[in-house]
Amino acid sequence: MPEHFSHKSAARLALVLALLVLVAVFAGGCAPVRLEDAAWQDKRLDMVWPQPPERARIKLLKVIQGPRDVLSAPSGTVNRMFDFIVGAREDYLDFFTPQCIAADGNGLIYIADPSVGLIHAYNLASKEVNYIFQAGEKKLIRPVGVALDGKGHLYVTDSLLGSVFKLRLDGSLVAELDGRGKLKGPAGIALTSKGEKVVADLQANKVFIFGADDTLQRELPGSDLADGLRMPIYVAVDAADNIYVTDTMNFTVRVFDSAGTYIRSIGRIGDTPGSFARPKGVAVDRDRNIYVMDSILSNFQIFNQQGQLLLYVGQEGALPGEMMLPSGIFIDQNDRIYVSDTFNHRIQIYQYLKEDTSK
């Protein structure tokens, strides 16, 4: 548990979690509300990468520190409940160590926060906030991975419980996936176009693939990756269902095709652009550019499919566009990039500026 998380904070959190059962179901998960394009941009921010005169490829849209950046007014339902519980608006549950992110592209965002054992559920469109802290009868202990299937379900991995849960968007349990005794420390999770669930297990040193019916089907790597995986923690899937795995302690990203055949590796150990000191989250945009978060370098690097470095974004710091030990990264269908700026206790949202090919 981080040093900044005091005993007083822990006691307050325990009280809030105990009483959160009273909070109404997260309405944003049920209503198809969409955040308009213009509302994504915080007009106070004007940051792009690379710098002029080069053509901008990445633009910073928003920095979200916590509920106060989302909720519309102090008189909201969730606000009144929190005022009743803790007596002050300052006692909202802010981010502690945000990691994996899942978003629907319309303003609904789920953020795993393993240090406090819950999932933050933010709806930027309806300006609502809620929290998921249990799956059925089981209290979440260390939720790391989150993924949306586009059919009203949220998948959550818990590395200490060794479980993958299928929830409805309001947090109610549908099922716990049967890992057949193989799951040890499930972390990152991503879905293929066929509805398969791809789960990185950092303790088993495997990637497990569950079918569209949520049954365990197969595992990676096969014998074609001779040196295996060492602490695979994050995964991503592209439009062709190729699988990208952050092989943390091998300091690289492994790429497999949709059948699970090993294709290549991207990056190597180092502290210069194009190499990794501590690779974490991985994501792929619609042009199949590959984004890799590096916790130690405090940036995300962008590679093409051949593994060539195109650009890196960020540096250590606490200003907008800077990062402190970041971890997760997620890209939605609109090429918005969500970053867990973990030890700045916030998330940042960027936009990939796709080149206009219509001209």
PyMOL commands that set and color helices and strands:
alter all, ss='L'
color gray80, all
select helices_A, chain A and resi 7-22+27-29+37-40+67-69+77-86+89-91+248-250+342-344
alter helices_A, ss='H'
color red, helices_A
select strands_A, chain A and resi 48-49+58-64+101-103+108-113+118-123+128-132+134-135+138-139+143-148+153-158+163-168+173-176+186-191+197-201+206-210+216-220+232-237+243-247+252-256+262-266+279-284+290-294+299-303+309-313+329-331+336-341+346-352
alter strands_A, ss='S'
color yellow, strands_A
deselect
rebuild
show_as cartoon
